[in-house]
Amino acid sequence: MIFKRKALLNEANDNATFIDSTTGESLTLDKLRSDSKKLAAGLIDKLGFKRGDVLAIFSPNKIDYPVVLFGAIAAGGIVTIIDSKYTVDDITYQLNDSRAKFVVVCPSLHSKAIKAAAAANIPKSNIFSFGNEEIDEIKPYSFLISKREADPIEYSPEEAISTTAYLLYSSGTTGKNKCVEITHSNIVTNLVQIGYHNDDINPASIFIGILPLHHIYGIIVLIHLTLLKGASVVLIPNLEFDLATFCKTIQDYRVNVIHIVPSIAMLLVKSSISKDYDLSSLRSCISSAAPLSKELAKSFARKFVPIRQSYGSTEFSFTHFVKYADNVPVESIGKPIPNVECKIISEDGKELGYNQEGELCIRGPNVMKGYLNNKEATEACIDSKGWFHTGDIAKVDEFGE
């Protein structure tokens, strides 16, 4: 379903491009579409890749990241994405827990990947590398690119609701990282929901790709949403954030849309480094992943552009709330996106009224399928009526914010 919707490959704007900020190398939509289908064919023909098989990606941001991701999806597979800062033990846990059979890794992380794959009983022949050279006896994933283009696996509406596309790891409301099952329907639904109110994003939009693609925030915004809107993305491949590189990329590529986290907003406001670069191209900024204080939002707006706050999590397929206007109170996370219900409840489970603080509960078609192989954890946060209990304290004002 992901492949068949405008949100991704077949009907998206052909101006959409991924650009490497370091080398200037680019990936056009036509090439992404073709290479993804050719990779799908290679996975099936050369590796015997089957519907439901899990492929792991272990790499910092790269422009051909979407090729591997969509190639596996087109072949009927599931993608699990590993944090590039994980230790060997962390990687091994995720490979085992997700039951991954194949790994695509960047060359700088080969050593970790080889050790973790061995511990997870994944043969070295099932590990492939980004790039075009064989390194450490690991073939480049381009070895799998076929001459033919596979027809992407199609799903009925019912299958799309139940079929997992991504296995992403989250601490959830508490405890050890759990595997979140995100379905094809979850992704497409959330894209339609957030895309409906993002008319200011279009083929003239240029995003900066600083968000890690192993996180749902990065996947949805930098890959899916930009393809939906026909925008371009300048990806920064660094493992560690560097403010000077960030600012220089905005300046050099005339970036006009930035999705960031509060810690980056704080650096931009407090550091003198930002003064050394021309950031006048900026016109839109959204912060997510952590609370944005009123003071920081006001300081950022005075120095750059108004900053809007959104709220979501991996379990929501990214976001449930968006601020639709700049005159909304700074501390607000906004209103629910279309087809999302929310309520505030007391400790004893009673629904509360306006301006009363309690636990935020959410229900909608973009809420995860559940935690993989963890019925207890799933039932602890999703009740019998489908309400997801976030564990976060919130209140709703009389304007629905």
C-alpha positions as CSV (number, residue, x, y, z in Angstrom):
1,M,0.0,0.0,0.0
2,I,2.9,2.4,0.8
3,F,4.1,2.1,-2.8
4,K,0.7,2.5,-4.4
5,R,-0.3,5.8,-2.7
6,K,0.7,9.2,-3.9
7,A,2.4,9.6,-0.5
8,L,5.3,7.6,-1.8
9,L,6.5,6.7,-5.2
10,N,4.2,6.3,-8.1
11,E,2.5,9.7,-8.4
12,A,4.8,11.9,-6.3
13,N,6.2,15.1,-7.7
14,D,9.2,14.4,-9.9
15,N,11.1,17.4,-8.5
16,A,11.6,15.6,-5.2
17,T,15.3,15.1,-4.6
18,F,17.6,13.8,-1.9
19,I,21.0,15.6,-1.7
20,D,24.1,14.7,0.2
21,S,25.2,17.9,2.0
22,T,28.9,16.8,2.0
23,T,29.4,15.6,-1.5
24,G,26.6,17.3,-3.4
25,E,25.5,14.0,-4.8
26,S,21.8,13.7,-5.5
27,L,19.1,11.1,-5.9
28,T,16.1,12.0,-8.1
29,L,12.7,10.6,-7.7
30,D,12.9,8.7,-11.0
31,K,16.1,7.0,-9.9
32,L,14.7,6.3,-6.4
33,R,11.6,4.7,-8.0
34,S,13.6,2.6,-10.4
35,D,16.4,1.5,-8.1
36,S,13.9,0.6,-5.3
37,K,12.0,-1.8,-7.7
38,K,15.3,-3.2,-9.0
39,L,16.5,-3.8,-5.5
40,A,13.2,-5.5,-4.7
41,A,13.8,-7.8,-7.7
42,G,17.4,-8.5,-6.6
43,L,16.3,-9.3,-3.0
44,I,13.7,-11.8,-4.3
45,D,15.8,-13.4,-7.1
46,K,19.3,-13.5,-5.5
47,L,18.4,-13.9,-1.8
48,G,15.1,-15.7,-1.9
49,F,13.6,-12.7,0.0
50,K,10.0,-13.6,1.0
51,R,6.9,-11.6,2.0
52,G,7.3,-10.8,5.7
53,D,11.1,-11.1,5.8
54,V,12.8,-8.5,7.9
55,L,15.6,-6.3,6.7
56,A,17.6,-4.2,9.1
57,I,19.2,-0.8,8.2
58,F,22.2,0.3,10.3
59,S,23.6,3.6,9.1
60,P,23.6,7.3,9.6
61,N,21.6,9.4,7.1
62,K,22.4,8.6,3.5
63,I,20.8,9.7,0.2
64,D,20.2,6.1,-0.9
65,Y,18.7,5.1,2.5
66,P,15.2,5.4,0.9
67,V,16.3,3.0,-1.9
68,V,17.0,0.2,0.6
69,L,13.9,1.0,2.7
70,F,11.5,1.1,-0.3
71,G,13.2,-1.8,-2.0
72,A,12.5,-4.1,1.0
73,I,8.9,-2.8,1.3
74,A,8.3,-3.4,-2.5
75,A,9.5,-7.0,-2.1
76,G,6.8,-7.5,0.6
77,G,9.3,-7.2,3.5
78,I,9.4,-5.4,6.8
79,V,12.1,-2.9,7.7
80,T,13.7,-2.4,11.1
81,I,16.0,0.5,11.5
82,I,18.8,0.5,14.1
83,D,20.2,3.6,15.9
84,S,23.7,4.2,14.4
85,K,25.0,4.9,18.0
86,Y,23.9,1.5,19.3
87,T,26.4,-0.8,21.0
88,V,27.0,-4.4,19.7
89,D,24.7,-5.7,22.5
90,D,22.0,-3.3,21.6
91,I,22.2,-4.2,17.9
92,T,22.2,-7.9,18.7
93,Y,19.1,-7.5,20.8
94,Q,17.2,-5.7,18.0
95,L,18.3,-8.2,15.4
96,N,17.1,-11.1,17.5
97,D,13.9,-9.4,18.7
98,S,12.8,-8.3,15.2
99,R,13.9,-11.6,13.7
100,A,15.9,-9.8,11.0
101,K,17.4,-11.9,8.3
102,F,19.3,-9.3,6.3
103,V,21.4,-6.2,7.2
104,V,22.4,-3.2,5.2
105,V,25.1,-1.2,7.0
106,C,27.4,1.8,6.2
107,P,31.2,0.9,6.0
108,S,32.1,2.8,9.2
109,L,29.9,0.5,11.2
110,H,30.9,-2.8,9.6
111,S,32.7,-4.0,12.7
112,K,29.7,-3.6,15.0
113,A,27.3,-5.1,12.4
114,I,29.5,-8.2,11.8
115,K,29.8,-8.9,15.5
116,A,26.1,-8.4,16.2
117,A,25.0,-10.3,13.1
118,A,27.1,-13.3,14.2
119,A,25.6,-13.2,17.7
120,A,22.1,-13.1,16.1
121,N,23.0,-16.0,13.8
122,I,22.8,-13.9,10.6
123,P,25.4,-15.2,8.1
124,K,27.9,-12.7,6.8
125,S,26.6,-13.4,3.3
126,N,23.4,-11.7,4.4
127,I,25.1,-8.4,5.3
128,F,25.4,-5.8,2.6
129,S,27.0,-2.3,2.6
130,F,26.2,1.1,1.5
131,G,28.6,2.4,-1.1
132,N,29.9,0.7,-4.3
133,E,32.9,-1.3,-3.0
134,E,33.3,-4.6,-1.3
135,I,34.8,-4.0,2.2
136,D,35.6,-6.5,4.9
137,E,34.2,-9.2,2.6
138,I,30.9,-7.5,2.6
139,K,29.4,-6.8,-0.8
140,P,27.7,-3.5,-1.6
141,Y,23.9,-3.6,-1.7
142,S,24.2,-2.5,-5.3
143,F,25.3,-6.1,-6.0
144,L,21.6,-6.9,-5.5
145,I,20.3,-4.3,-8.0
146,S,18.6,-6.3,-10.8
147,K,18.2,-5.4,-14.4
148,R,14.4,-5.9,-14.0
149,E,12.0,-3.9,-11.9
150,A,9.8,-5.9,-9.6
151,D,6.1,-5.0,-9.3
152,P,5.6,-3.9,-5.7
153,I,3.6,-6.2,-3.5
154,E,0.0,-4.9,-3.3
155,Y,-2.3,-5.1,-0.2
156,S,-6.0,-4.9,0.1
157,P,-7.3,-2.3,2.6
158,E,-7.8,-5.0,5.2
159,E,-4.3,-6.3,4.6
160,A,-2.8,-2.8,4.9
161,I,-4.3,-2.4,8.3
162,S,-2.8,-5.6,9.6
163,T,0.4,-5.8,7.6
164,T,3.5,-4.5,9.4
165,A,5.8,-2.2,7.4
166,Y,8.3,-1.0,10.0
167,L,9.6,-2.4,13.3
168,L,10.8,0.6,15.3
169,Y,12.1,0.6,18.8
170,S,10.7,2.9,21.5
171,S,10.9,3.0,25.3
172,G,7.1,3.5,25.2
173,T,5.6,5.1,28.3
174,T,8.1,3.2,30.5
175,G,10.8,0.6,30.6
176,K,13.2,-1.1,28.2
177,N,13.0,-0.4,24.5
178,K,10.1,-2.3,22.9
179,C,9.4,-3.1,19.2
180,V,6.6,-1.0,17.8
181,E,4.7,-2.5,14.9
182,I,3.8,0.2,12.4
183,T,1.5,-0.9,9.6
184,H,1.2,0.3,6.0
185,S,-2.2,1.8,6.9
186,N,-0.6,3.6,9.9
187,I,1.9,5.3,7.7
188,V,-0.4,6.3,4.9
189,T,-3.1,7.5,7.3
190,N,-0.7,9.7,9.2
191,L,0.7,11.1,6.0
192,V,-2.8,12.1,4.8
193,Q,-3.6,13.5,8.3
194,I,-0.5,15.7,8.6
195,G,-0.2,16.5,4.8
196,Y,-3.8,17.9,4.8
197,H,-2.7,20.9,6.9
198,N,0.8,21.4,5.4
199,D,-0.1,23.4,2.3
200,D,3.0,25.6,2.8
201,I,5.2,22.6,1.9
202,N,5.5,22.2,-1.9
203,P,8.1,21.6,-4.6
204,A,9.9,24.8,-3.7
205,S,10.5,23.6,-0.2
206,I,14.0,22.5,0.8
207,F,14.3,20.6,4.0
208,I,17.5,20.0,6.0
209,G,18.0,16.3,6.9
210,I,19.4,16.5,10.4
211,L,16.8,14.2,12.0
212,P,18.1,10.6,12.3
213,L,16.4,8.3,9.8
214,H,16.3,5.5,12.4
215,H,13.6,7.6,14.3
216,I,10.0,7.8,13.3
217,Y,10.3,11.6,13.2
218,G,13.0,11.4,10.6
219,I,11.3,8.7,8.5
220,I,8.0,10.4,8.2
221,V,9.2,14.0,7.7
222,L,12.4,13.5,5.7
223,I,11.3,10.6,3.5
224,H,7.5,10.2,3.4
225,L,6.2,13.7,3.8
226,T,8.7,15.3,1.5
227,L,7.9,12.8,-1.3
228,L,4.2,13.4,-0.7
229,K,4.7,17.2,-1.2
230,G,7.4,17.0,-3.9
231,A,10.0,18.7,-1.7
232,S,13.8,18.3,-1.6
233,V,15.9,17.2,1.3
234,V,19.5,18.0,2.0
235,L,20.7,15.1,4.2
236,I,23.6,15.6,6.7
237,P,25.3,12.2,7.1
238,N,27.3,13.0,10.3
239,L,26.9,10.7,13.3
240,E,27.3,13.7,15.7
241,F,25.4,17.0,15.4
242,D,27.6,20.0,14.5
243,L,26.0,23.4,14.7
244,A,28.4,25.0,12.2
245,T,27.7,22.2,9.6
246,F,24.0,22.7,10.2
247,C,24.1,26.4,9.7
248,K,26.5,26.2,6.7
249,T,24.1,23.7,5.0
250,I,21.2,26.0,5.5
251,Q,23.2,28.8,3.9
252,D,24.7,26.9,1.0
253,Y,21.5,25.1,-0.1
254,R,19.1,27.9,0.9
255,V,17.1,25.6,3.1
256,N,13.7,27.0,4.0
257,V,12.1,24.3,6.2
258,I,13.7,22.9,9.3
259,H,12.3,20.2,11.6
260,I,14.3,20.1,14.8
261,V,14.3,19.2,18.5
262,P,14.4,21.7,21.4
263,S,18.1,21.1,22.1
264,I,19.0,22.3,18.5
265,A,16.7,25.3,18.9
266,M,18.5,26.2,22.1
267,L,21.9,26.0,20.4
268,L,20.8,28.2,17.5
269,V,19.5,30.8,20.0
270,K,22.4,30.7,22.5
271,S,25.5,30.1,20.3
272,S,27.3,32.9,18.4
273,I,28.0,30.4,15.6
274,S,24.7,31.0,13.9
275,K,25.6,34.7,13.4
276,D,28.4,33.6,11.1
277,Y,26.0,32.3,8.5
278,D,23.2,33.6,6.3
279,L,20.0,31.9,7.6
280,S,17.6,34.3,5.9
281,S,16.2,31.6,3.7
282,L,14.3,30.0,6.7
283,R,10.6,30.4,6.6
284,S,9.3,27.4,8.6
285,C,10.4,25.6,11.7
286,I,8.7,22.8,13.7
287,S,10.0,21.3,16.9
288,S,9.1,17.9,18.2
289,A,10.4,14.9,20.3
290,A,10.5,16.9,23.5
291,P,8.7,19.8,25.2
292,L,9.5,23.3,23.8
293,S,9.5,26.0,26.5
294,K,7.6,29.3,26.1
295,E,10.8,31.2,26.7
296,L,12.8,29.3,24.1
297,A,10.0,29.6,21.5
298,K,9.9,33.3,21.9
299,S,13.6,33.7,21.8
300,F,13.8,31.6,18.6
301,A,11.0,33.6,16.9
302,R,12.8,36.9,17.7
303,K,16.0,35.7,16.2
304,F,14.8,33.6,13.3
305,V,11.2,32.6,12.4
306,P,8.2,31.5,14.5
307,I,8.6,27.9,15.7
308,R,5.7,25.6,16.0
309,Q,5.5,22.6,18.3
310,S,4.0,19.2,17.4
311,Y,3.4,16.2,19.6
312,G,3.7,12.5,18.8
313,S,5.6,9.3,19.3
314,T,6.7,6.2,17.5
315,E,3.5,4.5,18.8
316,F,1.4,7.2,16.9
317,S,3.3,6.7,13.6
318,F,4.9,10.1,14.4
319,T,2.3,12.8,15.3
320,H,-1.2,13.3,16.7
321,F,-1.3,17.0,17.3
322,V,-0.2,20.0,15.2
323,K,-0.4,23.8,15.7
324,Y,-2.3,25.1,12.8
325,A,-1.8,28.9,13.5
326,D,1.0,31.0,14.8
327,N,-1.4,32.8,17.3
328,V,-1.9,29.7,19.3
329,P,-0.3,29.8,22.8
330,V,3.4,29.0,22.5
331,E,3.2,26.2,25.1
332,S,0.4,24.5,23.3
333,I,0.9,21.4,21.2
334,G,-2.1,22.4,19.1
335,K,-5.2,20.5,18.1
336,P,-5.6,16.8,17.1
337,I,-5.0,16.1,13.4
338,P,-8.0,14.8,11.4
339,N,-9.7,11.5,12.5
340,V,-7.9,11.5,15.9
341,E,-9.8,11.6,19.2
342,C,-8.3,12.6,22.5
343,K,-9.5,12.9,26.1
344,I,-8.0,13.8,29.4
345,I,-8.7,11.4,32.3
346,S,-8.2,11.4,36.0
347,E,-6.2,8.8,38.0
348,D,-9.4,6.8,38.5
349,G,-10.2,6.9,34.7
350,K,-12.9,9.5,34.6
351,E,-12.9,11.9,31.7
352,L,-12.1,15.5,32.7
353,G,-13.3,18.8,31.4
354,Y,-11.6,21.9,30.0
355,N,-8.5,23.2,31.8
356,Q,-8.3,20.2,34.1
357,E,-5.0,18.3,34.1
358,G,-4.9,14.6,33.7
359,E,-3.5,11.8,31.5
360,L,-3.7,12.3,27.8
361,C,-5.4,9.4,25.9
362,I,-5.5,9.1,22.2
363,R,-7.4,7.0,19.7
364,G,-7.1,7.0,15.9
365,P,-6.1,5.0,12.8
366,N,-2.4,5.9,13.1
367,V,-2.0,4.3,16.5
368,M,0.4,1.3,16.3
369,K,-0.6,-2.2,15.7
370,G,1.0,-3.1,19.0
371,Y,4.4,-4.1,20.6
372,L,5.9,-7.1,18.8
373,N,5.5,-10.3,20.7
374,N,4.6,-8.3,23.8
375,K,0.9,-8.6,24.5
376,E,1.3,-7.5,28.1
377,A,3.0,-4.2,27.2
378,T,0.4,-3.6,24.4
379,E,-2.6,-4.2,26.7
380,A,-0.9,-1.9,29.4
381,C,-1.1,1.1,27.1
382,I,-4.0,0.3,24.7
383,D,-7.3,-0.4,26.5
384,S,-10.2,-2.5,25.3
385,K,-11.8,0.5,23.6
386,G,-8.7,1.3,21.6
387,W,-7.5,4.3,23.7
388,F,-3.8,4.7,23.9
389,H,-2.7,5.9,27.3
390,T,0.3,8.1,26.8
391,G,1.3,8.6,30.4
392,D,1.7,12.3,29.7
393,I,-0.1,15.0,31.7
394,A,-2.0,17.5,29.7
395,K,-5.1,19.7,29.7
396,V,-7.4,21.1,26.9
397,D,-8.5,24.7,26.9
398,E,-11.9,26.0,25.8
399,F,-10.6,26.5,22.2
400,G,-9.7,22.8,21.9
401,E,-5.9,23.5,22.1
